[in-house]
């Protein structure tokens, strides 16, 4: 049995919700990759959200950046 045939058989046994998740994941694979800079921006936003639940103002961010330079 080929890999494609095996995958089809496994997908047939999935519940509808999991099949939808799988289809969404496969759709992601078909999309062109984001440029590295876009990934970096999204990573920075994720880190900011992780450590600062509330959004910071520009002045607050600049204070944090300047503290890091010293």
Secondary structure, 3 states (H helix, E strand, C coil): CCHHHHHHHHHHCCCHHHHHHHHHHHHHHHCCCCCHHHHHHHHHHHHHHHHCCCCCCHHHHHHHHHHHHC
